[in-house]
């Protein structure tokens, strides 16, 4: 694998890790922590995305991009579907 491609994959993995941490922080501090579905829509997807980001960071082949893409798709899907859940008021 070329060095520039490896650098790009690492950059993408770093973005994924940052988004997973941001997703967790905003989900924990925002209104989602009042939801009865909190565990399913914040910490679990964030942990999975963080794990996939770490895997993407340390893998030295083409699978790095697949791990990063899977993590980003997971976070966007959870964010989209979480708006369909019933709202609870504190």
N, CA, C and O atoms as a GROMACS GRO file, in nm:
protein
  360
    1UNK      N    1   0.086  -0.117   0.000
    1UNK     CA    2   0.000   0.000   0.000
    1UNK      C    3   0.090   0.123   0.000
    1UNK      O    4   0.191   0.129   0.070
    2UNK      N    5   0.051   0.220  -0.079
    2UNK     CA    6   0.132   0.342  -0.087
    2UNK      C    7   0.122   0.420   0.043
    2UNK      O    8   0.024   0.411   0.117
    3UNK      N    9   0.225   0.495   0.069
    3UNK     CA   10   0.232   0.572   0.192
    3UNK      C   11   0.122   0.678   0.201
    3UNK      O   12   0.064   0.698   0.308
    4UNK      N   13   0.092   0.745   0.090
    4UNK     CA   14  -0.011   0.849   0.093
    4UNK      C   15  -0.149   0.788   0.118
    4UNK      O   16  -0.232   0.848   0.186
    5UNK      N   17  -0.172   0.669   0.064
    5UNK     CA   18  -0.300   0.602   0.089
    5UNK      C   19  -0.310   0.561   0.236
    5UNK      O   20  -0.417   0.573   0.296
    6UNK      N   21  -0.202   0.514   0.292
    6UNK     CA   22  -0.200   0.476   0.434
    6UNK      C   23  -0.227   0.599   0.522
    6UNK      O   24  -0.298   0.590   0.622
    7UNK      N   25  -0.168   0.712   0.484
    7UNK     CA   26  -0.191   0.837   0.559
    7UNK      C   27  -0.338   0.878   0.549
    7UNK      O   28  -0.397   0.920   0.649
    8UNK      N   29  -0.395   0.867   0.432
    8UNK     CA   30  -0.536   0.900   0.414
    8UNK      C   31  -0.627   0.809   0.494
    8UNK      O   32  -0.726   0.855   0.553
    9UNK      N   33  -0.595   0.680   0.498
    9UNK     CA   34  -0.674   0.586   0.577
    9UNK      C   35  -0.664   0.617   0.726
    9UNK      O   36  -0.762   0.606   0.799
   10UNK      N   37  -0.547   0.656   0.770
   10UNK     CA   38  -0.530   0.693   0.911
   10UNK      C   39  -0.608   0.820   0.943
   10UNK      O   40  -0.668   0.831   1.050
   11UNK      N   41  -0.607   0.915   0.852
   11UNK     CA   42  -0.682   1.039   0.870
   11UNK      C   43  -0.831   1.007   0.882
   11UNK      O   44  -0.899   1.059   0.971
   12UNK      N   45  -0.881   0.924   0.793
   12UNK     CA   46  -1.022   0.884   0.797
   12UNK      C   47  -1.055   0.812   0.927
   12UNK      O   48  -1.160   0.836   0.986
   13UNK      N   49  -0.967   0.724   0.972
   13UNK     CA   50  -0.989   0.654   1.099
   13UNK      C   51  -0.991   0.753   1.216
   13UNK      O   52  -1.070   0.737   1.309
   14UNK      N   53  -0.906   0.853   1.211
   14UNK     CA   54  -0.905   0.955   1.316
   14UNK      C   55  -1.034   1.035   1.317
   14UNK      O   56  -1.085   1.069   1.424
   15UNK      N   57  -1.087   1.066   1.200
   15UNK     CA   58  -1.215   1.136   1.190
   15UNK      C   59  -1.326   1.049   1.249
   15UNK      O   60  -1.414   1.099   1.320
   16UNK      N   61  -1.323   0.920   1.221
   16UNK     CA   62  -1.423   0.828   1.274
   16UNK      C   63  -1.416   0.824   1.426
   16UNK      O   64  -1.519   0.830   1.493
   17UNK      N   65  -1.297   0.815   1.481
   17UNK     CA   66  -1.280   0.813   1.627
   17UNK      C   67  -1.331   0.943   1.689
   17UNK      O   68  -1.399   0.940   1.791
   18UNK      N   69  -1.299   1.055   1.627
   18UNK     CA   70  -1.345   1.184   1.678
   18UNK      C   71  -1.497   1.194   1.672
   18UNK      O   72  -1.560   1.242   1.766
   19UNK      N   73  -1.558   1.148   1.562
   19UNK     CA   74  -1.704   1.151   1.551
   19UNK      C   75  -1.770   1.059   1.654
   19UNK      O   76  -1.874   1.093   1.709
   20UNK      N   77  -1.711   0.943   1.679
   20UNK     CA   78  -1.768   0.851   1.778
   20UNK      C   79  -1.764   0.914   1.917
   20UNK      O   80  -1.861   0.904   1.993
   21UNK      N   81  -1.654   0.979   1.952
   21UNK     CA   82  -1.644   1.046   2.082
   21UNK      C   83  -1.741   1.163   2.090
   21UNK      O   84  -1.803   1.185   2.194
   22UNK      N   85  -1.752   1.239   1.983
   22UNK     CA   86  -1.846   1.351   1.979
   22UNK      C   87  -1.991   1.302   1.988
   22UNK      O   88  -2.072   1.361   2.058
   23UNK      N   89  -2.021   1.195   1.918
   23UNK     CA   90  -2.154   1.134   1.923
   23UNK      C   91  -2.189   1.094   2.066
   23UNK      O   92  -2.300   1.118   2.112
   24UNK      N   93  -2.094   1.032   2.135
   24UNK     CA   94  -2.117   0.990   2.273
   24UNK      C   95  -2.136   1.111   2.365
   24UNK      O   96  -2.227   1.113   2.448
   25UNK      N   97  -2.052   1.213   2.350
   25UNK     CA   98  -2.060   1.331   2.436
   25UNK      C   99  -2.191   1.406   2.415
   25UNK      O  100  -2.259   1.441   2.512
   26UNK      N  101  -2.227   1.430   2.290
   26UNK     CA  102  -2.351   1.504   2.262
   26UNK      C  103  -2.472   1.421   2.303
   26UNK      O  104  -2.569   1.476   2.356
   27UNK      N  105  -2.468   1.291   2.280
   27UNK     CA  106  -2.579   1.205   2.319
   27UNK      C  107  -2.596   1.196   2.469
   27UNK      O  108  -2.708   1.186   2.519
   28UNK      N  109  -2.486   1.200   2.541
   28UNK     CA  110  -2.492   1.191   2.686
   28UNK      C  111  -2.535   1.323   2.748
   28UNK      O  112  -2.611   1.324   2.845
   29UNK      N  113  -2.488   1.433   2.695
   29UNK     CA  114  -2.520   1.564   2.751
   29UNK      C  115  -2.651   1.621   2.697
   29UNK      O  116  -2.711   1.708   2.759
   30UNK      N  117  -2.694   1.573   2.582
   30UNK     CA  118  -2.814   1.626   2.518
   30UNK      C  119  -2.941   1.560   2.570
   30UNK      O  120  -2.939   1.490   2.672
   31UNK      N  121  -3.051   1.582   2.500
   31UNK     CA  122  -3.180   1.530   2.545
   31UNK      C  123  -3.194   1.378   2.534
   31UNK      O  124  -3.287   1.322   2.591
   32UNK      N  125  -3.105   1.312   2.463
   32UNK     CA  126  -3.116   1.167   2.446
   32UNK      C  127  -3.101   1.091   2.577
   32UNK      O  128  -3.152   0.980   2.590
   33UNK      N  129  -3.033   1.149   2.676
   33UNK     CA  130  -3.013   1.074   2.801
   33UNK      C  131  -3.142   1.059   2.880
   33UNK      O  132  -3.145   0.984   2.978
   34UNK      N  133  -3.250   1.128   2.841
   34UNK     CA  134  -3.380   1.110   2.905
   34UNK      C  135  -3.461   0.999   2.839
   34UNK      O  136  -3.564   0.957   2.892
   35UNK      N  137  -3.417   0.953   2.724
   35UNK     CA  138  -3.491   0.852   2.649
   35UNK      C  139  -3.480   0.715   2.714
   35UNK      O  140  -3.374   0.680   2.767
   36UNK      N  141  -3.588   0.636   2.712
   36UNK     CA  142  -3.578   0.499   2.763
   36UNK      C  143  -3.491   0.412   2.672
   36UNK      O  144  -3.450   0.302   2.712
   37UNK      N  145  -3.463   0.459   2.553
   37UNK     CA  146  -3.379   0.385   2.458
   37UNK      C  147  -3.234   0.435   2.459
   37UNK      O  148  -3.159   0.406   2.366
   38UNK      N  149  -3.197   0.508   2.561
   38UNK     CA  150  -3.065   0.570   2.567
   38UNK      C  151  -2.952   0.472   2.540
   38UNK      O  152  -2.863   0.500   2.460
   39UNK      N  153  -2.954   0.357   2.606
   39UNK     CA  154  -2.844   0.260   2.589
   39UNK      C  155  -2.833   0.212   2.445
   39UNK      O  156  -2.722   0.186   2.396
   40UNK      N  157  -2.945   0.200   2.378
   40UNK     CA  158  -2.943   0.150   2.239
   40UNK      C  159  -2.905   0.257   2.138
   40UNK      O  160  -2.858   0.224   2.029
   41UNK      N  161  -2.924   0.385   2.173
   41UNK     CA  162  -2.900   0.489   2.072
   41UNK      C  163  -2.778   0.576   2.098
   41UNK      O  164  -2.742   0.658   2.014
   42UNK      N  165  -2.712   0.559   2.215
   42UNK     CA  166  -2.593   0.642   2.238
   42UNK      C  167  -2.469   0.559   2.269
   42UNK      O  168  -2.381   0.550   2.184
   43UNK      N  169  -2.457   0.497   2.387
   43UNK     CA  170  -2.327   0.436   2.420
   43UNK      C  171  -2.292   0.313   2.337
   43UNK      O  172  -2.175   0.294   2.303
   44UNK      N  173  -2.389   0.229   2.305
   44UNK     CA  174  -2.357   0.107   2.229
   44UNK      C  175  -2.310   0.141   2.088
   44UNK      O  176  -2.204   0.093   2.047
   45UNK      N  177  -2.385   0.221   2.010
   45UNK     CA  178  -2.334   0.255   1.877
   45UNK      C  179  -2.202   0.334   1.881
   45UNK      O  180  -2.116   0.314   1.796
   46UNK      N  181  -2.188   0.421   1.980
   46UNK     CA  182  -2.063   0.497   1.991
   46UNK      C  183  -1.946   0.404   2.020
   46UNK      O  184  -1.838   0.421   1.964
   47UNK      N  185  -1.967   0.305   2.108
   47UNK     CA  186  -1.860   0.210   2.139
   47UNK      C  187  -1.824   0.124   2.018
   47UNK      O  188  -1.707   0.098   1.992
   48UNK      N  189  -1.925   0.081   1.943
   48UNK     CA  190  -1.899   0.001   1.823
   48UNK      C  191  -1.823   0.085   1.721
   48UNK      O  192  -1.726   0.038   1.661
   49UNK      N  193  -1.866   0.210   1.700
   49UNK     CA  194  -1.797   0.297   1.605
   49UNK      C  195  -1.654   0.327   1.651
   49UNK      O  196  -1.562   0.333   1.569
   50UNK      N  197  -1.636   0.344   1.781
   50UNK     CA  198  -1.501   0.367   1.834
   50UNK      C  199  -1.412   0.245   1.810
   50UNK      O  200  -1.296   0.258   1.772
   51UNK      N  201  -1.467   0.126   1.834
   51UNK     CA  202  -1.392   0.003   1.809
   51UNK      C  203  -1.354  -0.010   1.661
   51UNK      O  204  -1.241  -0.044   1.628
   52UNK      N  205  -1.451   0.017   1.572
   52UNK     CA  206  -1.422   0.010   1.429
   52UNK      C  207  -1.319   0.114   1.387
   52UNK      O  208  -1.235   0.088   1.301
   53UNK      N  209  -1.325   0.232   1.449
   53UNK     CA  210  -1.225   0.335   1.422
   53UNK      C  211  -1.085   0.292   1.465
   53UNK      O  212  -0.987   0.314   1.393
   54UNK      N  213  -1.076   0.232   1.582
   54UNK     CA  214  -0.945   0.183   1.628
   54UNK      C  215  -0.893   0.072   1.538
   54UNK      O  216  -0.774   0.067   1.507
   55UNK      N  217  -0.984  -0.019   1.495
   55UNK     CA  218  -0.943  -0.124   1.402
   55UNK      C  219  -0.891  -0.062   1.272
   55UNK      O  220  -0.789  -0.105   1.218
   56UNK      N  221  -0.963   0.038   1.222
   56UNK     CA  222  -0.922   0.103   1.098
   56UNK      C  223  -0.786   0.172   1.116
   56UNK      O  224  -0.706   0.175   1.022
   57UNK      N  225  -0.759   0.224   1.233
   57UNK     CA  226  -0.632   0.294   1.259
   57UNK      C  227  -0.515   0.196   1.252
   57UNK      O  228  -0.409   0.230   1.199
   58UNK      N  229  -0.533   0.075   1.306
   58UNK     CA  230  -0.421  -0.018   1.318
   58UNK      C  231  -0.409  -0.118   1.203
   58UNK      O  232  -0.305  -0.182   1.189
   59UNK      N  233  -0.513  -0.133   1.122
   59UNK     CA  234  -0.506  -0.226   1.009
   59UNK      C  235  -0.424  -0.162   0.898
   59UNK      O  236  -0.439  -0.043   0.870
   60UNK      N  237  -0.338  -0.240   0.836
   60UNK     CA  238  -0.248  -0.186   0.734
   60UNK      C  239  -0.288  -0.226   0.592
   60UNK      O  240  -0.204  -0.223   0.502
   61UNK      N  241  -0.414  -0.262   0.569
   61UNK     CA  242  -0.455  -0.300   0.434
   61UNK      C  243  -0.581  -0.225   0.391
   61UNK      O  244  -0.620  -0.126   0.453
   62UNK      N  245  -0.644  -0.272   0.285
   62UNK     CA  246  -0.760  -0.204   0.228
   62UNK      C  247  -0.882  -0.209   0.320
   62UNK      O  248  -0.976  -0.132   0.300
   63UNK      N  249  -0.883  -0.298   0.417
   63UNK     CA  250  -0.997  -0.311   0.507
   63UNK      C  251  -1.012  -0.189   0.597
   63UNK      O  252  -1.118  -0.169   0.657
   64UNK      N  253  -0.909  -0.109   0.608
   64UNK     CA  254  -0.915   0.011   0.691
   64UNK      C  255  -1.028   0.102   0.647
   64UNK      O  256  -1.101   0.155   0.730
   65UNK      N  257  -1.042   0.121   0.518
   65UNK     CA  258  -1.149   0.205   0.464
   65UNK      C  259  -1.285   0.144   0.492
   65UNK      O  260  -1.381   0.216   0.522
   66UNK      N  261  -1.295   0.012   0.484
   66UNK     CA  262  -1.422  -0.056   0.510
   66UNK      C  263  -1.463  -0.039   0.657
   66UNK      O  264  -1.581  -0.016   0.685
   67UNK      N  265  -1.368  -0.050   0.749
   67UNK     CA  266  -1.399  -0.030   0.890
   67UNK      C  267  -1.448   0.113   0.915
   67UNK      O  268  -1.546   0.134   0.986
   68UNK      N  269  -1.378   0.209   0.858
   68UNK     CA  270  -1.416   0.350   0.876
   68UNK      C  271  -1.554   0.377   0.817
   68UNK      O  272  -1.637   0.445   0.879
   69UNK      N  273  -1.579   0.326   0.699
   69UNK     CA  274  -1.708   0.346   0.635
   69UNK      C  275  -1.820   0.282   0.715
   69UNK      O  276  -1.927   0.341   0.731
   70UNK      N  277  -1.797   0.162   0.766
   70UNK     CA  278  -1.899   0.093   0.846
   70UNK      C  279  -1.931   0.174   0.972
   70UNK      O  280  -2.048   0.184   1.011
   71UNK      N  281  -1.830   0.229   1.036
   71UNK     CA  282  -1.852   0.308   1.157
   71UNK      C  283  -1.932   0.434   1.126
   71UNK      O  284  -2.025   0.468   1.200
   72UNK      N  285  -1.897   0.504   1.020
   72UNK     CA  286  -1.970   0.626   0.984
   72UNK      C  287  -2.115   0.595   0.945
   72UNK      O  288  -2.206   0.669   0.981
   73UNK      N  289  -2.136   0.486   0.871
   73UNK     CA  290  -2.272   0.448   0.833
   73UNK      C  291  -2.353   0.413   0.957
   73UNK      O  292  -2.470   0.449   0.967
   74UNK      N  293  -2.292   0.344   1.052
   74UNK     CA  294  -2.360   0.310   1.176
   74UNK      C  295  -2.404   0.436   1.251
   74UNK      O  296  -2.520   0.446   1.293
   75UNK      N  297  -2.315   0.531   1.267
   75UNK     CA  298  -2.349   0.653   1.340
   75UNK      C  299  -2.459   0.734   1.269
   75UNK      O  300  -2.549   0.785   1.335
   76UNK      N  301  -2.452   0.744   1.139
   76UNK     CA  302  -2.554   0.818   1.064
   76UNK      C  303  -2.688   0.744   1.070
   76UNK      O  304  -2.792   0.808   1.084
   77UNK      N  305  -2.686   0.611   1.060
   77UNK     CA  306  -2.810   0.534   1.067
   77UNK      C  307  -2.875   0.548   1.205
   77UNK      O  308  -2.997   0.567   1.214
   78UNK      N  309  -2.796   0.538   1.310
   78UNK     CA  310  -2.852   0.552   1.445
   78UNK      C  311  -2.907   0.692   1.464
   78UNK      O  312  -3.014   0.710   1.522
   79UNK      N  313  -2.835   0.790   1.417
   79UNK     CA  314  -2.882   0.928   1.429
   79UNK      C  315  -3.014   0.946   1.354
   79UNK      O  316  -3.106   1.011   1.405
   80UNK      N  317  -3.024   0.890   1.236
   80UNK     CA  318  -3.148   0.902   1.158
   80UNK      C  319  -3.264   0.827   1.222
   80UNK      O  320  -3.374   0.881   1.232
   81UNK      N  321  -3.240   0.703   1.263
   81UNK     CA  322  -3.348   0.624   1.321
   81UNK      C  323  -3.386   0.670   1.461
   81UNK      O  324  -3.498   0.646   1.505
   82UNK      N  325  -3.297   0.735   1.531
   82UNK     CA  326  -3.330   0.781   1.667
   82UNK      C  327  -3.437   0.889   1.664
   82UNK      O  328  -3.508   0.909   1.762
   83UNK      N  329  -3.449   0.959   1.552
   83UNK     CA  330  -3.553   1.061   1.540
   83UNK      C  331  -3.692   1.000   1.520
   83UNK      O  332  -3.793   1.068   1.534
   84UNK      N  333  -3.697   0.871   1.487
   84UNK     CA  334  -3.824   0.803   1.470
   84UNK      C  335  -3.877   0.746   1.602
   84UNK      O  336  -3.994   0.709   1.610
   85UNK      N  337  -3.792   0.740   1.703
   85UNK     CA  338  -3.836   0.685   1.832
   85UNK      C  339  -3.929   0.782   1.903
   85UNK      O  340  -3.918   0.903   1.884
   86UNK      N  341  -4.020   0.729   1.985
   86UNK     CA  342  -4.108   0.818   2.060
   86UNK      C  343  -4.028   0.904   2.158
   86UNK      O  344  -3.929   0.859   2.216
   87UNK      N  345  -4.071   1.026   2.174
   87UNK     CA  346  -4.004   1.119   2.264
   87UNK      C  347  -4.058   1.103   2.406
   87UNK      O  348  -4.177   1.082   2.427
   88UNK      N  349  -3.968   1.113   2.502
   88UNK     CA  350  -4.011   1.113   2.642
   88UNK      C  351  -3.972   1.248   2.702
   88UNK      O  352  -3.870   1.306   2.664
   89UNK      N  353  -4.049   1.296   2.792
   89UNK     CA  354  -4.023   1.424   2.855
   89UNK      C  355  -3.980   1.402   2.999
   89UNK      O  356  -4.040   1.322   3.070
   90UNK      N  357  -3.876   1.473   3.042
   90UNK     CA  358  -3.824   1.451   3.178
   90UNK      C  359  -3.923   1.495   3.286
   90UNK      O  360  -3.894   1.483   3.405
   0.00000   0.00000   0.00000
